Amino acid sequence: MHEGWIKSVLGEFHTQKQALSRFFLGALLMSDPVLQLLRRELRRLSPDVRVETNEILSVLTSEVIKREVTEGDQAKDAAKKIAKVAAKSLKSKKPKEESGLGKSTDVTDDSETLNSNGGTELA
């Protein structure tokens, strides 16, 4: 019984250390939802400036984040883990959205069109 508790605590500690690793945080910063959030905040702070997420990603990878964090096996593993969690999250949201007013793909397409034209975002 005591051994199971120790394994549980060690597992939680490992998970926390992994989540706070520089590779995981770097991959998270370069993920699409975070890039969109950064873009939205930049637009809020400077409404006249038009910045695309690919520009933000370029600055992050070339000037902000250390190269060792974005390259290598550990960086690739972290990016895969984030992509897997994001895909799982999208799958769990789809049934909820489909039971709504319209198709979820229509809302996403409209949102992307509005964002690229600089219009109001649908949240």
N, C-alpha and C positions, 0 to 999 in steps of 0.2 A: 504494500500500500504506500509506503514512504517512497519507494523507488518510482512509482507512477507519478507521484507529485513532483519529484525532482525532474523527471523527463518532461513533464508539462511545463514547468518553469523554465527549463533550459530551452525548450522549443519556442516559448514565447520570447525569451531573450534573443534567440537567434533571429526570429522573425523581425523583432524590433531593430536589431543591428542591421539586418539586411535592408529594411525599409529606409534606414537613415544612411545607407552607404552612399558614397559620392557617385557611384555608377547608377544607382537607382534614382537618386535625386536628379542627376543630369539627364537621364532618360525621361523622367517625368517632366522636367522643364522643356524638353524638346517634343513632348507629346502634343497632338493636335488640340485637345481641349485647353491646355495651358497656353499654347500659342494664341488661340482665339481669345482667351481671357486677357492676355497681355495686349493684344490688338485692340480689344474693346476698351481697356483702361487707357491706352495711349490716345485713342480717339476721343475719350471723355476728357482727358487732360488737355489735349491739343486738337480741337475739332476741325481745324483747317488742314491738318496734316493727314495725308492718306498713306497708310502703311499696310502692307500685305503680310500675312503670316510667314511666307517664304523669306521675306526681308528680315523679319524678326529672328527667324531660325538661323539665317546666315550670320547675323551679328552675334547671336548667342554662341554659335559654334566657332566663329573665327576670333571673337574679341572678349567674350565673357567667360565661357566655360573652358577649363583646361582641356587640352587635346587628349590627354590620357584618360579623361572621363568619358569621352565620346567615341573612343576607338578601342578595339581589343575585345577579347572574349567576354570579360565581365560586363562591358558596356552593351554588347550584343545580347547577353543573357538578360540583363535588366530591361532592355527595350522589348524583348520578347515577352517578358513577364507582364510588363505594363500593357502591351497590346492584347495579351490574353485576358487580362482583367477587364480592359475596356470592351473587348468583344463580348465577354460574358455579361457585362453590365448592359450593353445594348440589347442583347438577347432577352434579358429579363425585363427590359422596358418595353419591348415590342408588343407583347400581348396586352399590356395596359393601354398603349397608344392605339392599337387596332380596335379596342372596344370603345374608343372615343368617337368624335364627330366624323372624322374622315380618315383617309389612308395616311399612315405615318410618313410614307415616302413623299406625299404631296406637301406636307408641312416642311419637311427637310429641304425639298427642292425650292420651295418658296423662300425659306429662310436663307439659303445660300444665294439665291438671286438677289434678294434684298440687301444682303451684306456686301456683295460684290459691286452693287450700284451705289453703295454709300447711304442707303435708306435706313429706316428704323429696323432694329433687330427684333425678331420674335423670340421671346424667351420661354 
